[in-house]
Amino acid sequence: MFDPQGPTLRELAVQALSSVEHGYDLLAPKFDHTPFRTPEHILDSVAEVLRTIGPFGHGLDLCCGTGAGARVLREVCEKRVAGVDFSAGMLAEARRGTPGGADWVRGDALALPFGEAFDLLVSFGAFGHFLPSQRPALFAEAHRVLRPGGRFVFPLGAPPPVRSGLYWMLLGFDAVMRVRNAVWRPPFVMYYRGFPLAEVAAELTRTGFDVTLRDLPGLGRRPDGSPRARAVIATKPPQSQES
């Protein structure tokens, strides 16, 4: 499961018993050698969709981690590329991995340190760190920092079938995390089953976005022919439509 250069079981245990921020600070130097880093085929699939609706001016990778999404932004953005994350350790790795390639900013996704500055927001693999009650604030911040006509784009996988091993593995992981957070402080918020498409699309719409979906065929299809993942494209309406 892990690269030889990845974290040991003990290091993962220490991370899991820390806060989310401190846990990722600890994991950062070895994060890119774990399965938690967004795979290249997912980045490529989203980049393909973005090329069909771009190009864009200024781009932001929300909850950027070690900066995997910056490569996608550089492909489709003609001006500033930035990443924001609350882990200083992850940002340090991003700076080392992409020198001069982006502006790396420490900040909270629920209180972004930007004004209306971006034409494109992307995010990869971070939404499990937000409770359902936090989604309105998260999406409101994304809406606020986008310019009129800007897009908030992220991949979202289809839920695994109930009979699959993956379904039960994710269900078990979330159950363990709930028990851990009930008995241990500080909490470590990471749930794999708390971001369902229907609820997410409805909340984005309530925030003021126009929401469309695009299949990501590069990520394959399920036995019933439906896509394994889609790109969610949330568009902030142009000023003329808001006024």
Secondary structure as the mmCIF struct_conf table of DSSP 4:
data_model
#
loop_
_struct_conf.conf_type_id
_struct_conf.id
_struct_conf.beg_label_comp_id
_struct_conf.beg_label_asym_id
_struct_conf.beg_label_seq_id
_struct_conf.end_label_comp_id
_struct_conf.end_label_asym_id
_struct_conf.end_label_seq_id
TURN_TY1_P TURN_TY1_P1 PRO A 4 GLN A 5
BEND BEND1 GLY A 6 GLY A 6
HELX_RH_AL_P HELX_RH_AL_P1 LEU A 9 ALA A 16
TURN_TY1_P TURN_TY1_P2 LEU A 17 LEU A 17
BEND BEND2 SER A 18 SER A 18
HELX_RH_AL_P HELX_RH_AL_P2 VAL A 20 LEU A 27
HELX_RH_3T_P HELX_RH_3T_P1 ALA A 28 HIS A 33
BEND BEND3 THR A 34 THR A 34
TURN_TY1_P TURN_TY1_P3 PRO A 35 PHE A 36
BEND BEND4 ARG A 37 ARG A 37
HELX_LH_PP_P HELX_LH_PP_P1 THR A 38 PRO A 39
HELX_RH_AL_P HELX_RH_AL_P3 GLU A 40 ILE A 53
STRN STRN1 PHE A 56 PHE A 56
BEND BEND5 GLY A 57 HIS A 58
STRN STRN2 GLY A 59 LEU A 62
TURN_TY1_P TURN_TY1_P4 CYS A 63 CYS A 63
TURN_TY1_P TURN_TY1_P5 GLY A 65 GLY A 69
HELX_RH_AL_P HELX_RH_AL_P4 ALA A 70 VAL A 76
STRN STRN3 CYS A 77 CYS A 77
BEND BEND6 GLU A 78 LYS A 79
STRN STRN4 VAL A 81 ASP A 85
BEND BEND7 PHE A 86 PHE A 86
HELX_RH_AL_P HELX_RH_AL_P5 ALA A 88 GLY A 97
BEND BEND8 THR A 98 THR A 98
TURN_TY1_P TURN_TY1_P6 PRO A 99 GLY A 101
STRN STRN5 ASP A 103 ARG A 106
STRN STRN6 ASP A 108 ASP A 108
TURN_TY1_P TURN_TY1_P7 ALA A 109 LEU A 110
STRN STRN7 ALA A 111 ALA A 111
BEND BEND9 PRO A 113 PRO A 113
BEND BEND10 GLU A 116 GLU A 116
STRN STRN8 PHE A 118 VAL A 122
BEND BEND11 GLY A 125 GLY A 125
HELX_RH_3T_P HELX_RH_3T_P2 PHE A 127 HIS A 129
BEND BEND12 PHE A 130 PHE A 130
HELX_RH_3T_P HELX_RH_3T_P3 PRO A 132 GLN A 134
HELX_RH_AL_P HELX_RH_AL_P6 ARG A 135 VAL A 145
STRN STRN9 LEU A 146 GLY A 157
HELX_LH_PP_P HELX_LH_PP_P2 ALA A 158 PRO A 161
TURN_TY1_P TURN_TY1_P8 VAL A 162 ARG A 163
BEND BEND13 SER A 164 SER A 164
HELX_RH_AL_P HELX_RH_AL_P7 GLY A 165 VAL A 183
BEND BEND14 TRP A 184 PRO A 186
BEND BEND15 TYR A 192 GLY A 194
HELX_RH_AL_P HELX_RH_AL_P8 LEU A 197 THR A 207
TURN_TY1_P TURN_TY1_P9 GLY A 208 GLY A 208
STRN STRN10 ASP A 210 ASP A 215
HELX_RH_3T_P HELX_RH_3T_P4 PRO A 217 LEU A 219
STRN STRN11 ARG A 221 ARG A 221
TURN_TY1_P TURN_TY1_P10 PRO A 223 ASP A 224
BEND BEND16 GLY A 225 GLY A 225
STRN STRN12 PRO A 227 PRO A 227
BEND BEND17 ARG A 228 ARG A 228
STRN STRN13 ALA A 229 THR A 235
HELX_LH_PP_P HELX_LH_PP_P3 LYS A 236 PRO A 238
HELX_RH_AL_P HELX_RH_AL_P9 GLN A 239 GLU A 242
#
